[in-house]
Amino acid sequence: MYLLMTVGTGIGSNPKDARLRLIRVCCFVIKTYNPAHIIYFCSSESRDLALEIEQASNALNGISPPRYEICLIEDPNDFDHCFEIIYGVCSLFQEFETVIDVSSGTRSMIMAASIASFLTRSPVAHVTGEKHAGLVVPGTEKIKEMTLFPAYDRLRFYEAIAQFNKNHYGSALELLNGISTIPERDMYYTVFSAYYFWDKLNYSEAFRYLQHASNLTDAIPFNRIFLQTMIELEEKEDSGLSKYEQSRVRQEKYLYILVDLLNNAKRRIEGERYDDALARLYRVVELLSQVLLLSWSIDDIEGKIHFTDLRKILRNKKDLSLYARRADRKGVIRIGLRSKFMLLNDLGMDGAGAYYEHLEPFLRIRNDSILAHGLSPVRGDLARKMWQEVYEVTRKACTGMPFDLEGLLIKSAYPILETPLN
């Protein structure tokens, strides 16, 4: 193990006596810990003590102390100077077993070393015992060791919660990974992992964590039900349903994903990641057309519509011939986003075409953005405006469907966790 010691010049009216007391204390620390290596933090006035401590260890303890190094602190009364040097050295040894002794030294040196122990998760020690006139009585010495890093862990724990509340789920998990002294750490790790995967749209992995997560807020049980429903809809879709029943199940599943993407886009806007938000909102608009088409049992999730399906439900011969010309040899029609809303119009959904026309300026902004096909950055006000408009169009278009859009948005909204740092 490594022993890092601050070394002063001693306390007392008699300089020689003070020096001897200090040497005795340092020898006691060395005997107690029996380190493999020592680093002394010394001022120009105390640097010569290192040799005297070595000689005294032989005389007092009958042992030869290990090799040592001296780290010189030019101004032992300047805290900033002391901290930069002491913390810099301590950080080099934080992966090893290390003790920082602060039995002597200036106040600035002792404070700097104590904070360094806090930040490097190293124990800090000092010699105490029976005292006379403020000085430890020889022969009564004992080591008092403290671990300050539980306080550091608590600070990191609060910061992890703050990062979670800022939607930085990866950073929150990384902060928790370095914590070992907080009893509730594992409970929060489960919660953070759930939302980390959920934010990445990995619903099955998110639910695997969330189903075992503690209900830290009232929102988590609603979130759990929301994810569970998504998983159940996925399983139900593959259970041999009729085409009509399958369309209803898919419509509900797609709507759940649409709602989740709306919340996902809102989080991106809150984090000022506007290009990411618009990419998600574009997908919301596309999903909306697919949700609506499923009312006629037309599933366009793979970008394919079969002409035979349209033929059964399109009554206008002019419309029918238009789509017939778009079909390939296999009778598959591939149409873009605008055409999907026009198709909804042709199927009898009043206002579907107007929905697209209303959103088209925003969709154009997305297409011109750096993450799509252009080079233009997205402004925050435009991202917020697009979110509101997409939400309003979705709400109007889904009126009459057996789904509570606003309720689903609330049930899928991520929780805000309490922390004393709020």
N, C-alpha and C positions, 0 to 999 in steps of 0.2 A: 504494500500500500504506500501511498504518497502522503507526506505530511507537509503542509504549507503553513508557515508560521510568520505572523507579524512580530517584529522585534523592535522594542523601544529602547529607552536608556535607563529605565527603572524609576521607581517612585520612592520619595523620602528625602529628608533634609540632609542626610549623609550620602553623598554621591557614591562613595565606595560601597557602603552597605546596601544601597539601592541596587547597585550593579550586581552584587553577589546574590541578592534575593532573586533578581530577574534570571540570572544564570541557573539558580537552583530550580526555579519554576520551569524553565525550558528543559532542563535535564529530566525533570519529573514527567513532562509531556512525552519526551522521546522514549523514556523507559516504558511508559504506559502503552504507547502505540507500537513501538518497535518497528518503525517504518523501513522500507527498502531505500527510500530516497527522501531528502528534505530540501525544501526551498525556503530560504529566509527572505522576507521582505524587510529590508533595512534602509535606514537613512544613512547619510555619510557619517553621522555620529555613532550609529550603532552597528556598523558593518563589521567592526573588529570583534564584536561579541561572538560571532559565529565560531571563530577559532577557540575562544575561551570556553564556549559551550561544549565544544568537542573535547577539550582537555578535561573539563569538569565532569563530563559523563564517565570518563575513565576513572577519575578519582572518586566520584560519589557512587556510581552504579557498578563500577567494575566492568563496563562494557565499552566497546569501541563503536561509536555511532556510525551510521551509514554515510556514504558520500553525500555532499550537499552542494547547493549552488546558492549564490546570493543575487537577489534581484534588487537593484538599487532604486530607491524612490527619492528623487532629488528634493522635492518639497513635501515632507510628510504631513504638513498642516493644510495642504490644498486637497480638498476632497476629490474634485474632478480628476486631478492628476493621480491621486492614489487609486481611484476606482479604475481608471483606464488601464493602469499597469496591473493591478491585482486581478481584476476581472479577466483581462487578456490572458494572463498566465493560468488562472484557474480554469478557464474554458478549454485550455489545451489538455487538461487532465480529467475532464468531466466524464469520460468514458471509463475511467479507472476508479478503483477504490481510493478515495481521497478524504482526508480530514483537514479542515482549515482551523488552525488554532489562533485565537485572538487574546491570549493571556497578557500580552504587552503590546505597546505601540501607542501612537497618538490616537486621539479620538477619530480623526479622519481616516487613519489606516484601519482601525477596528471597524468603523462603520462601513467602509468600502469592502473589507473582507467579509463582513456579515452579509451584505447585499450580494456579493459574489457567490456566497454559499447558497443563498436563496435562488439565484438564477441558474446555478450549475447543479443544483440538487445534491450538494455535498454537505455533510454534517459540519457544524461549527462548534468548536470546543473552547473552554477556558478553564483555568485552574482556580478553584475556590477552596475554602476551608475556614477554620477558626481565625478570627481577625483581631488584631490589637492595633489600635491607632490607624485603622483603615488598611492594615497590611496583613497578609496571610501569615499565620504563625508557622514557622518551619516544623515539619513533621506531621502537620494536619492537612496537607494538600490532598485534594481529590479533584478528579476531572468531572466537569459538568458538560455534557454534550447535548446539543439541540439539533433537531432537523427542522429547518425553516421551510423546506420545500413543500410540505403540505399546504402552506399558505400560498405558495406559487401555483401548486396544482389547483387550488380553489380559484385563484385568479384566472388561470387558463380555462377552467371549467366554465366560469361565467362568460369568458370571451367566446368559448365554443357555442354557448347558448345565443350570444349576441350574433355570431356568424350565422347560426341557423335562422334566426329571425330576419337576417338580411338575405336569406335564400342562398347562402354560400354553404351548401351541404357538404361538399368535399372538404372545405376548410374546417368546418365544424368537426368532422370525423377525424381529421388530421390532428387537431388540437386534443381531442379525447384520447387518441392513440398514445400520447406522451404522458398520460395521467395514470397514477397508480395508487393514490392515497384517498381518493374520493369514493365513499361507499356506493353512491348512486350512479357511478360512472357507467356501469354495464347497462343499467336501465335506460339511460339517455343514449348510449351507443346503439341500442336496438331501435329506438325511435328515429335517431338521425339516419341510420342505415335505410330504414323504410322510405323516408322522404328523399334520400339520395337517389335510390333506384326509381322511385315514382317520378321524380323530376326528370329523369332520363327516359321516361315512358316505358320502363320495364315493370309492368304491372304485376306479373306473377312473383317476381323477386321482392318487390315492394310489399306485397301482401304477405309473403312468407315471414317477413319481419314484423309487419304491423299487426298480424293476428296474435302475436305474443307480446306486443308492446303495452306498457302501462298507460293508463289514461291520464296523462299529465295535464291535459286540458279537456274541456267539454267537446272540442272539435274532433279529437282523435276517434271516439266511437263512431261518429258520423262518417269520418274518412274511411274507417275500417269497413263499414257497411257498404259504402260506395265502391271500394275496391273489390269487396267480396262479390257484389252484384256483377261487376265487370267480368270477374273470373267465372262466375256461374253462367253468365250469358255466353261466354266463349265455349264452355262445356256443353251447354244446351244446344248451341248451334250445330254441333256435330253429333246429335243424338237421333238422327233419322227422322226429322220432322217433315211434314208436307211442305211444298214450296211456299204456300201462303204463310204457314206458321214460321217457317225459316226466315221469310222476309220480315215478319214482325219482330223476331228475335234479333236479327241483324240490324234492323232499324233502331231498336233500343240500344244495342251495343255501340253502333256508330254514334248515336247521340251522346252516350256517356263519354266516348272518346272526344267528341266535339266539345263538350262542356269542359273536360279536363284540359284540352288545348287552349280554351279561352282563359282559364285560370293560369295555365303555363305562360301564355303570352303576357298576361298582366304582371306576373312575376318578372318576366324579362324587361318589361317597361319600368317597373320599380327599380330594377338594377341598372337602368340606362343602357340596356342592350337592345336597342331599338330595331336593328336589322334582324336580329333573332326573333323579336316579337312579331315583325311583319311576316316573316316566313311561316310562323305558326298561324297567324291570322289568315293568310292565304289558304293554308290547309283547312282551316275552319270553314271558309267559304266553299271550298271544294267538297268537304264532308257534308255541308248543309245540303248541297244539290243531291248528293248521294242518299242522304237520309230521306229527302223528299221524294226521290224517284222510287224508293222502296215502298211508298204508299201504293204504287202500281206494280209491286213485285219485280221491279227492275233494279238489279244489283250492278252498279257501275264501279265497284271498288277496284277492279282490275283494269278499268279504262275500256271495257268492252260492253257493248249493248247488242243483243241479238235481234235482228230485224223481225224474226218470227214472233218475238215477244211484243214488239211494237205493233205488228200487223193486227194483233188481237184486240188492241185497245185504242188505236188511232182511228177515228171515224172520218176525219176529213181526208178525202182522196188526194187532194193537193199535197197535204202534209205527208201522206203515205208515200207518194211518188218521190218526194224530196229525200226522204230517209232511205228509200230503196236505192237511189243513185249513190248514196254514201256507203252502202254495204259492200264488203269485199266478196270474194268468191265463196267464202264460208258463211256468208250472211251476217258477218260481224261489223258493227258500226262503231267507229272510234271518233268521238267528238270532244272538243275542248270545253273549258269551263263555261264560256258564254253560251255555247250551243246547248249545254245541259239545262241551263235556265230557260232557254228558248223552247227546248223540248217539254219542260214542265208547263210552259204556257200552252203548247200545242195539246198537251194531255188534259188541259182544262183547269190548271191552277192559275187563277187570276192574280196578276201582279208579279209573277215569277220573273218575267223579263225586266220589269221595273226594278226589282231587287238588284239584279246584276248591274243595270245601268247606274243605279245609285252608288254602288260600291266600286265601279270600274275605275274612277280616278285614283282611289286608294290602291287598287290592285296594280295600276300602272306604276305607282310610286314604288311598290314592292319589286316589280320587274326591273325597274331602273336602279335598284339598290345594289350595293357591292356584293352581297351574298346571293344575288339572283343573276341578272344578266347585264347589269350596268356598273357604273363606278360612283354613283351618287350616295353619300351618307344619308341616313334617315334622321329627320329631326324628331325630338321628343314630343313636341306638340302634335305632329302629324300621326305618330304612333298611338298616342292617347286618343286622338280623334278617330282613327281607324278602329281601335278596339271598341269604342262606344258605338260607332255606326254598325260594325259587324254584329255586335251584341243585339242592337235594336232590330236589325233585319232578321237575325236568327229568331228572336222572340216573336216577331210578327209572323214569320213563315211557319213557325211551329205551333201557332195558335190553333186549337182544335185537336191537337195530338194528345194522347193520354200520358203526357210527360210534364212534370213541373220543372221547367227550365231554371227558373230562379232558385227553386229549392235545391236542385242538383248542384248549381253553382256554389251555394252556401255549404252543402254537405261535402263538397270536394275541395273547399278552400283550406289551405294549410294552416295549422295552428300557430299562434304566437306564444312562445314560452316565457314564463316569468323569470326574471333575473334581477338581482339587486343592483346591477349596473345600468338598468333601464333608466 
